[in-house]
Amino acid sequence: MKSAGSSMSTGRRTTGHWTGPNRTGLRTTGHWTGPDRTGHWTGPDRTGLRTIGLISRCCIFALGLIITVAHSSLADSDLDTNGLSPEKQKVLELLKSIETGSSAPFAYVNPNKYIQHNLDIAPGPAGVQAFIASLNGSARVRTVRVFQLRNVACLQKLYPAKLKRDGDYVWAHTDYILPGWGPMIGFDIFRFENGLIVEHWDNLQTTAGPNPSDHSMTDGPTRPTDLELTDHNRGYIRKYVEEVLVGGNNNLLMSYYFGNNYIQHNPWIGDGLTGTTGLFQGVAALAKAGHAVKYTKLRQVLAEGDFVLVTSEGLFGNQVTAYYDMMRVEHGKIAEHWDVLQPIPAREHWRNDNGKF
């Protein structure tokens, strides 16, 4: 969920560091569960799936593959793969290897240069391969969306330390099931050099929903449009995050949105900005429960057409947190939103030295 410095979702347990409030307040159970419509954190969601958040360090996906799912079984991806770029196809195959156990997609990973930002996976391709091997083909993977940013020239000017001139960025929005940990939703970002994957980032949370407007965390349009507006939309959302989410200029918030036609996929907030289940009420309920959301630093802005993915760092209550917000821009306004929120574990619990971002 995005708003003036607000985003909501569930996360995973990071060795006992991430906890959430239940109906009685802040119960430090070591399990992270999700908010009900009042903003309090409860156990079962409306589908009967417990948002248990039992995502120990080995459950976090491999190679930038996040583990996420909505049900006890997943159909094969219903994503239309016709006309996808070679890089997108490689990402889909690599993610699917979490389910199949196939080693063939590792040919798409640079064996000598692979930077892993999933802090629960050991460094390099070997860390990912070990994780996938441990699953014995028992996971399920369904990628719903895949996007690509080819032109990174302007991003290089904004983020010279993070974006490499010769890299293509592909990101995927995926449902996973990992036996022993349950369903999760994830965003994965892969950076390519010369046709091979050299870097990976991810964010995941336990699946919940449908939300008060009956949307799931992954439904909605899957193919980008308005490709000629990619740079414009990327700049527009970057400005929104800098001015409103990080900058705290809440008086500008309304000007960026599609009003009450705004579609929300956060599992505990309904469509629109106003009303009893809208964005403003949801944000207020979280703050009242002692879990105000604060964005402190913009990290990445990636776009293809009308879809823009933003990665940011901030706080959820007192917990350092990674926010991934994907927005769809329509007629120059934010018309739709999906998000994933994940706590960042304490440094002593990292399994690699690359950092979350």
C-alpha positions as CSV (number, residue, x, y, z in Angstrom):
1,M,0.0,0.0,0.0
2,K,1.3,3.4,-0.8
3,S,0.3,6.7,0.6
4,A,2.0,9.6,2.2
5,G,4.8,7.5,3.6
6,S,2.7,4.4,4.0
7,S,2.7,0.9,2.8
8,M,1.3,-2.3,4.3
9,S,1.9,-5.9,3.9
10,T,3.2,-8.8,5.8
11,G,6.6,-10.2,5.9
12,R,8.6,-13.1,7.1
13,R,10.2,-14.0,10.4
14,T,13.8,-13.0,10.4
15,T,15.2,-15.1,13.2
16,G,12.8,-13.6,15.7
17,H,13.4,-10.0,14.8
18,W,10.2,-9.3,13.0
19,T,6.9,-9.4,15.0
20,G,3.5,-7.8,14.6
21,P,0.6,-6.7,16.6
22,N,-2.4,-8.9,17.1
23,R,-5.8,-7.9,18.4
24,T,-4.5,-7.4,21.8
25,G,-1.6,-5.2,20.8
26,L,2.1,-6.0,20.2
27,R,2.6,-9.7,20.9
28,T,6.1,-10.8,20.2
29,T,5.4,-14.4,19.1
30,G,8.1,-14.6,16.5
31,H,5.4,-15.0,13.8
32,W,4.4,-12.2,11.5
33,T,0.7,-12.1,10.7
34,G,-1.5,-9.7,8.8
35,P,-3.8,-6.8,9.7
36,D,-7.6,-7.0,9.6
37,R,-9.6,-4.1,8.2
38,T,-9.2,-2.2,11.4
39,G,-5.5,-2.2,11.1
40,H,-4.9,-4.8,13.8
41,W,-2.8,-7.9,13.0
42,T,-4.6,-11.2,13.0
43,G,-4.0,-14.9,12.1
44,P,-6.2,-16.4,9.4
45,D,-7.2,-14.4,6.3
46,R,-10.5,-14.7,4.5
47,T,-9.3,-17.6,2.4
48,G,-8.5,-19.7,5.5
49,L,-4.8,-19.5,4.9
50,R,-2.8,-18.6,8.0
51,T,-0.4,-15.8,7.3
52,I,2.1,-17.5,9.6
53,G,5.1,-15.8,8.2
54,L,7.3,-18.8,9.0
55,I,9.9,-17.9,6.5
56,S,13.1,-18.9,8.0
57,R,16.3,-18.0,6.4
58,C,16.4,-21.0,4.1
59,C,12.9,-20.5,2.8
60,I,13.6,-17.2,1.1
61,F,14.0,-18.1,-2.4
62,A,17.0,-18.9,-4.3
63,L,18.9,-16.8,-6.7
64,G,16.4,-14.1,-6.4
65,L,13.6,-16.4,-6.6
66,I,11.1,-15.7,-4.0
67,I,8.7,-18.1,-2.5
68,T,5.2,-17.1,-2.8
69,V,1.8,-18.6,-3.3
70,A,-1.8,-18.3,-2.7
71,H,-3.1,-21.9,-2.4
72,S,-1.9,-25.4,-1.6
73,S,-1.4,-25.9,-5.3
74,L,-0.7,-23.6,-8.2
75,A,-1.5,-24.0,-11.9
76,D,1.2,-23.4,-14.4
77,S,1.7,-19.8,-15.3
78,D,-1.2,-18.3,-17.2
79,L,1.1,-15.5,-18.4
80,D,1.1,-15.0,-22.1
81,T,4.7,-15.7,-23.1
82,N,4.3,-14.9,-26.8
83,G,6.8,-12.3,-27.9
84,L,8.7,-12.1,-24.7
85,S,12.3,-11.0,-24.9
86,P,15.1,-13.6,-24.4
87,E,15.9,-12.1,-21.0
88,K,12.3,-12.4,-19.8
89,Q,12.2,-16.0,-21.0
90,K,15.4,-16.8,-19.0
91,V,13.9,-15.3,-15.9
92,L,10.7,-17.4,-16.2
93,E,12.7,-20.6,-16.7
94,L,15.0,-19.8,-13.8
95,L,12.1,-19.1,-11.5
96,K,10.3,-22.3,-12.6
97,S,13.4,-24.3,-11.8
98,I,12.5,-23.8,-8.1
99,E,9.6,-26.1,-8.8
100,T,11.2,-28.5,-11.3
101,G,14.6,-28.7,-9.9
102,S,16.1,-28.4,-13.4
103,S,19.7,-27.3,-13.5
104,A,19.5,-26.2,-17.1
105,P,18.4,-22.5,-16.4
106,F,21.6,-22.0,-14.4
107,A,23.3,-21.7,-17.8
108,Y,21.7,-18.2,-17.8
109,V,23.7,-17.2,-14.6
110,N,27.2,-15.8,-14.9
111,P,29.3,-18.4,-12.9
112,N,32.0,-15.9,-12.2
113,K,29.9,-12.9,-11.2
114,Y,26.6,-13.3,-9.4
115,I,25.7,-10.8,-6.7
116,Q,23.0,-12.1,-4.4
117,H,21.0,-9.6,-2.3
118,N,18.6,-12.1,-0.8
119,L,20.2,-12.1,2.7
120,D,19.0,-15.6,3.5
121,I,20.8,-17.2,0.6
122,A,24.6,-18.0,0.5
123,P,26.7,-16.1,-2.1
124,G,26.9,-17.0,-5.7
125,P,25.2,-19.5,-7.9
126,A,26.1,-22.3,-5.5
127,G,24.0,-20.8,-2.8
128,V,20.9,-20.9,-5.0
129,Q,21.6,-24.3,-6.4
130,A,21.9,-25.7,-2.8
131,F,18.6,-24.2,-1.9
132,I,16.8,-25.5,-4.9
133,A,18.3,-29.0,-4.4
134,S,17.0,-29.0,-0.8
135,L,13.4,-28.7,-2.1
136,N,13.4,-32.0,-4.0
137,G,10.9,-30.7,-6.5
138,S,8.3,-30.0,-3.9
139,A,7.8,-26.3,-4.5
140,R,5.2,-24.7,-6.8
141,V,5.8,-21.5,-8.8
142,R,3.5,-19.3,-10.9
143,T,4.8,-16.1,-12.4
144,V,2.0,-13.6,-13.0
145,R,4.0,-10.7,-14.6
146,V,7.4,-10.1,-16.0
147,F,8.8,-6.7,-17.1
148,Q,12.1,-5.4,-18.6
149,L,13.9,-2.1,-18.5
150,R,16.3,-1.8,-21.4
151,N,17.2,1.8,-21.5
152,V,19.2,2.5,-18.3
153,A,21.0,5.6,-19.6
154,C,18.9,8.1,-17.7
155,L,18.8,5.9,-14.6
156,Q,22.6,5.8,-14.7
157,K,22.6,9.5,-14.1
158,L,20.3,9.1,-11.1
159,Y,21.9,6.1,-9.5
160,P,25.5,5.8,-10.8
161,A,26.6,3.6,-8.0
162,K,23.7,1.1,-8.5
163,L,22.9,0.9,-12.2
164,K,25.4,-0.4,-14.7
165,R,25.4,1.0,-18.2
166,D,25.5,-2.4,-19.9
167,G,22.8,-4.0,-17.7
168,D,19.3,-4.9,-18.6
169,Y,16.8,-5.2,-15.7
170,V,14.0,-7.8,-15.6
171,W,11.6,-8.1,-12.7
172,A,8.9,-10.7,-12.0
173,H,5.8,-10.8,-9.8
174,T,5.3,-14.4,-8.7
175,D,3.1,-16.7,-6.5
176,Y,5.0,-19.4,-4.7
177,I,4.3,-22.4,-2.5
178,L,7.1,-23.9,-0.5
179,P,6.2,-26.9,1.6
180,G,7.0,-26.2,5.2
181,W,6.6,-22.4,4.8
182,G,3.4,-21.9,3.0
183,P,2.2,-19.3,0.4
184,M,4.0,-16.1,-0.4
185,I,4.0,-13.3,-3.0
186,G,7.3,-12.0,-4.3
187,F,9.0,-9.5,-6.5
188,D,12.4,-10.5,-8.0
189,I,14.7,-8.2,-9.9
190,F,17.5,-9.6,-12.1
191,R,20.3,-7.6,-13.8
192,F,21.8,-9.0,-17.0
193,E,25.2,-8.3,-18.6
194,N,25.9,-9.8,-22.0
195,G,22.8,-12.0,-21.8
196,L,23.7,-13.5,-18.4
197,I,22.3,-12.8,-14.9
198,V,24.9,-11.1,-12.7
199,E,22.8,-9.7,-9.9
200,H,19.5,-10.3,-8.0
201,W,17.3,-8.5,-5.5
202,D,14.0,-9.7,-4.1
203,N,11.2,-9.0,-1.6
204,L,8.5,-11.3,-0.3
205,Q,5.6,-11.6,2.1
206,T,3.1,-14.2,3.2
207,T,0.0,-14.3,0.9
208,A,-3.2,-12.8,2.2
209,G,-6.5,-11.5,1.0
210,P,-8.7,-11.0,-0.9
211,N,-8.9,-7.4,0.3
212,P,-12.1,-5.4,1.1
213,S,-12.6,-4.7,-2.6
214,D,-12.2,-8.4,-3.4
215,H,-8.8,-8.0,-5.2
216,S,-6.0,-10.5,-4.6
217,M,-2.3,-9.5,-4.3
218,T,-1.6,-10.4,-7.9
219,D,-4.7,-10.0,-10.0
220,G,-5.2,-7.2,-12.6
221,P,-3.5,-6.4,-15.9
222,T,-0.4,-8.4,-16.7
223,R,1.0,-6.8,-19.9
224,P,2.5,-3.3,-20.1
225,T,1.0,-0.7,-22.5
226,D,2.1,2.8,-23.4
227,L,5.7,1.7,-24.0
228,E,6.6,5.1,-25.4
229,L,5.8,6.6,-22.0
230,T,8.3,4.4,-20.1
231,D,10.7,7.2,-19.3
232,H,7.9,9.7,-18.5
233,N,6.2,7.3,-16.1
234,R,9.4,6.4,-14.4
235,G,10.2,10.0,-13.8
236,Y,6.7,10.7,-12.6
237,I,6.7,7.9,-10.0
238,R,10.2,8.8,-8.9
239,K,9.0,12.4,-8.2
240,Y,6.0,11.1,-6.3
241,V,8.2,8.9,-4.1
242,E,10.7,11.6,-3.4
243,E,8.1,14.3,-2.8
244,V,5.4,12.4,-0.9
245,L,6.6,9.1,0.5
246,V,10.1,10.1,1.4
247,G,9.7,13.9,1.5
248,G,6.4,13.8,3.5
249,N,4.7,16.5,1.4
250,N,1.2,15.0,2.1
251,N,-0.6,18.0,0.6
252,L,0.6,16.8,-2.8
253,L,-0.6,13.2,-2.5
254,M,-4.1,13.7,-4.0
255,S,-2.6,15.3,-7.2
256,Y,-0.8,12.0,-8.0
257,Y,-3.7,9.6,-7.8
258,F,-6.6,8.6,-10.0
259,G,-8.9,9.5,-7.1
260,N,-11.5,7.0,-5.9
261,N,-11.0,5.1,-9.2
262,Y,-7.6,4.0,-7.8
263,I,-7.4,0.2,-7.6
264,Q,-5.7,-1.3,-4.5
265,H,-4.2,-4.8,-4.3
266,N,-2.8,-4.5,-0.8
267,P,-4.6,-7.3,1.1
268,W,-6.0,-5.2,3.9
269,I,-6.9,-1.9,2.1
270,G,-9.8,-1.3,-0.3
271,D,-10.0,0.7,-3.5
272,G,-10.0,4.5,-3.6
273,L,-8.5,7.1,-1.3
274,T,-11.4,7.9,0.9
275,G,-14.2,5.8,2.4
276,T,-14.2,3.4,5.3
277,T,-11.9,0.9,3.6
278,G,-9.8,3.3,1.4
279,L,-6.2,4.3,1.6
280,F,-6.5,7.1,4.1
281,Q,-8.4,5.1,6.7
282,G,-6.1,2.1,6.3
283,V,-3.0,4.3,6.9
284,A,-4.6,5.9,9.9
285,A,-5.5,2.5,11.4
286,L,-2.0,1.3,11.1
287,A,-0.6,4.4,12.8
288,K,-3.1,4.1,15.6
289,A,-2.0,0.6,16.2
290,G,1.6,1.8,16.6
291,H,2.8,0.6,13.2
292,A,3.1,3.8,11.2
293,V,5.0,3.4,7.9
294,K,7.9,5.7,7.1
295,Y,9.9,5.8,3.9
296,T,13.4,7.0,4.4
297,K,15.3,6.3,1.2
298,L,14.5,5.6,-2.5
299,R,16.6,2.8,-3.8
300,Q,15.5,1.8,-7.4
301,V,12.9,2.9,-10.0
302,L,12.3,0.5,-12.9
303,A,9.7,0.8,-15.5
304,E,8.2,-0.7,-18.7
305,G,5.3,1.2,-20.2
306,D,2.6,1.9,-17.7
307,F,4.1,-0.3,-14.9
308,V,6.7,1.2,-12.5
309,L,8.4,-0.7,-9.7
310,V,10.0,1.2,-6.8
311,T,12.2,-0.2,-4.2
312,S,12.6,1.8,-1.0
313,E,14.0,1.5,2.5
314,G,12.1,2.7,5.6
315,L,10.6,1.8,8.9
316,F,7.4,-0.2,9.8
317,G,7.0,0.9,13.4
318,N,10.5,0.5,14.7
319,Q,11.5,-2.3,12.3
320,V,13.9,-1.4,9.4
321,T,11.9,-2.6,6.3
322,A,12.2,-3.0,2.6
323,Y,9.3,-1.7,0.5
324,Y,8.6,-2.8,-3.0
325,D,5.7,-0.8,-4.6
326,M,4.5,-1.5,-8.2
327,M,2.2,1.1,-9.7
328,R,0.3,1.3,-12.9
329,V,0.0,4.8,-14.4
330,E,-3.1,5.7,-16.5
331,H,-3.8,9.1,-18.0
332,G,-0.8,10.5,-16.0
333,K,-2.1,9.4,-12.6
334,I,-1.4,6.4,-10.3
335,A,-4.3,4.1,-11.1
336,E,-3.4,0.8,-9.5
337,H,-1.0,-0.5,-6.9
338,W,0.6,-3.8,-5.7
339,D,3.1,-4.1,-2.9
340,V,5.3,-6.4,-0.9
341,L,6.9,-5.4,2.4
342,Q,9.7,-7.4,4.1
343,P,11.7,-6.7,7.3
344,I,15.5,-6.4,6.9
345,P,17.3,-8.7,9.3
346,A,20.0,-7.6,11.7
347,R,23.5,-7.7,10.2
348,E,24.6,-10.8,12.2
349,H,21.9,-12.9,10.5
350,W,22.9,-12.2,6.9
351,R,24.2,-15.2,4.9
352,N,26.0,-12.9,2.4
353,D,27.7,-9.5,2.6
354,N,25.9,-7.8,-0.3
355,G,23.2,-6.0,1.6
356,K,19.5,-5.9,0.8
357,F,19.8,-3.2,-1.8
